[in-house]
Amino acid sequence: TLWLTTDWSPPHPVALTEPPVMYIGADSLALVQHALRPSPPVASVLDLCCGSGIQGLAAARLYASHATLVDLSPRAVRFSRFNAALNSLADRVTVLQGDLYSALHDTEAFQVITANPPFVPCPPDLNRKADRYALFADGGASGEEILQGIVQGLPRHLVPGGRLSLVSELCNPDNFPSKVNSWLEKSIPGSLDRIEEPSSGPAGVGESQRPPEWDCAVVCDGAGHTYSRAAYASIRAGCPGEVEGWSGHLAQMGIDEVARGFLFLHRSPGVDRAADTTRDSPGAGRDPGRDPGQDSGRDSGRDSGHDSGQQDVVTSRRADVRVCRADG
């Protein structure tokens, strides 16, 4: 059992002087239920865009010795720290303010990463005019700005054998195999000229014949939660007069379909992460505003999920991605 405090879902009953924190919605509860839980329990979990802290606190309660929670919102950080204390988990949870991985040390890596990032593909002009989408909802013009940053930071911050579980609205979900590979490629400057597709010819030593470093599943909710461009514009528009603006923006961004769903990524346990810690990945470094005192009680064995004596395997940087549509 977890006890959680957070803001109400919009519209808010009282005027707030700062952006609200994500309420406990169906997507938050679904990620708690369907996140890839390791067995046996792990030493370290990272919860990005933590909001109220629900994912990180659930991990600390169920399968992790220590959880690190990160959010850009100062209000979310306060809620998460309060909720950790409310559930007697304060000694096993660290809450940091920062933009994704920027709140961490360059070489900090985790065995599990969870995230419920902002994902709404907001029309910039309409968003500025209406000021409707709070910090927890605005995923940028494409809806994928934060999602892309999370994936691009994985080579540095997810240990070999580690897992990412993420819930989101997925724009053009059938295109996610190429999207995920593109994002991973961009996180490794100069490592590949392009992501090669698996070859059907005789096995050789080329990139396409190596086993993929990443195994990925994109799971979409097909039970009434996959929307055409027109349907999504109608749902997101605050009034009939905004539908045209939404439709035009989605068309401009090439978004034909939006589906609610999950992104699951598993990293090959044999890959050598040593080289990854020297790359310049997005968000690498430490947030200059971070309180050094927050390091107290942190698990020092962040890489304990990787056996240093294990033989490393040469892998392709590409991901093997599958898109599944669930009807129930």
WOQUI-V372006 format. One line per field, one symbol per residue. ss: DSSP state (A for helix, B for strand, O for the rest). Layout:
ss = ???
//
This chain:
ss = OOOOOOOOOOOOOOOOOOOOOOOOOAAAAAAAAAOOOOOOOBBBBBBBOOOOOAAAAAAAAAOBBBBBBBBOOAAAAAAAAAAAAAOOOAAABBBBBOOAAAAOOOOOOBBBBBBOOOOBOOOAAAAAAAOOOOOOOBOOOOOOAAAAAAAAOAAAABBBBBBBBBBBBBBOAAAAAAAAAAAAAAOOOOOOOOOOOOOOOOOOOOAAAOOBBBBBBBBBBOOOOBBBAAAAAAAAOOOAAAAAAAAAAAAAOOOOBBBBBBBBBBBOOOOOOAAAAAOOOOOOOOOOOOOAAAAOOOOOOOOOOOOOOOOOOOOBBBBBBBBBBBOO
//
